[in-house]
């Protein structure tokens, strides 16, 4: 259906030729390069080079269609035609110009992060795949993070990542629980290091900034892992296993970090108690 | 500036020891699993005292001096510390998605142990009095001692994963052997610290400590050198080991630099008249010395292998 529309569009947009040349070799050679296009079994032309370029840009001639240059020996797939090859390699798919073309939604390509036109059904299926992958990655409370991801994707709200209350109250243990060990360690060590080396105090401010950024960081890590799974060409059970191991939660790490937090609170309380005892 | 020196003195020895594990297993410095294991080990060092408080009751029962030192070394130091490291390794580091190869377990175990040692080191080194000697002594003894425990734990756990017939036994040994090694290592300093230990047996205890350190590091390196090829073979069969690694010459250079650092620190400690004097000064560096020599040997072997594969390629 779509091919028919494209063929129709190409036919009406350009001057129709009397038919496919019987043998390309019979066509007269000219100084100016003149081209014929074969789209969906129909021949069109002759065209100037710039006409072909425009049609390639408009998506009316695809890389799988055929071109023949007057005087040439044979029809060549458009993508193999030296004069236009570069256009197919670098071309971003263009938006439809005719109301008769229904090319579906525009969604970002997971691999390349380029914007591409994908038919509606295919777009829906890609969206399903993405949701399924993210659900595997997030593990417990996946729906919460999927909703945050959807908000971030819509791009209408600058604070789409939202506020993370666990991070605001407990800080680094949340990162350890969600398997972001290195970030958790930085959140734990950096303020202590700054306090030790330069006497920095400002943990409340750090907590607020972290609470604002935590969900964004988590979603971006999820997307990075999805991309890595694509790079490793993982599919099926292997992909699910990879995402489950990369994401989800670690009870061991969460408990450990929670105990560290509890120990630090206990030591603060104990130190205050000793101070109180001394003063009385 | 002093504070920065303190920090570096506490952290750098652990990084040197970590380099040993990375180079032995041809792991990548940038591997996220490695640093996760390191930081989790650091958390473990903060949590371990909670466990120690629980086991403290055992040693308050009123033992004779040497028995008390043995009970403290086992129940207050070795069991809590090695148990926590083991659970971090098995519960969080091993399941990490970036730990794809069997042989990674060795590096991860060393990283957990050294994360633990780094935080422990900070507690000692940040104390102001005589911190240089404390840092140098610990860089030669406690830090590589932790690395040796981790090396043994990782190697035995790797063996448990690649030898299914003895999986359970080896997994239990991966916990028990480091506990025994750690307890034996801690026993002597604790006995020497105890004022009621008879002066006549103190030199013997010093010699015993040297013997324990020597045995510990020989066991660790031999077990690791025996198990690593098995892990490598399992990884090769599953397509997870590309056989790529740093050039052998590079490994040799790191080994030589470590050796020079070890000799320098040993001279510093021996001149300061610290605990090294008890065992004749120089032998205090036995653990890092053996690790550096093993690294140089590994590098030479890798270098020969590199040359053979290069000549085969050029013949072809």
Interface residues (C-beta under 8 A of the other chain):
Chain A: X176 X179 X181 X182 X184 X185 X193 X196 X197 X225 X242 X245 X246 X250 X251 X252 X253 X256 X257 X259 X260 X263
Chain B: X3 X4 X7 X32 X35 X36 X39 X40 X42 X43 X44 X46 X47 X49 X50 X87 X88 X91 X92 X95 X96 X97
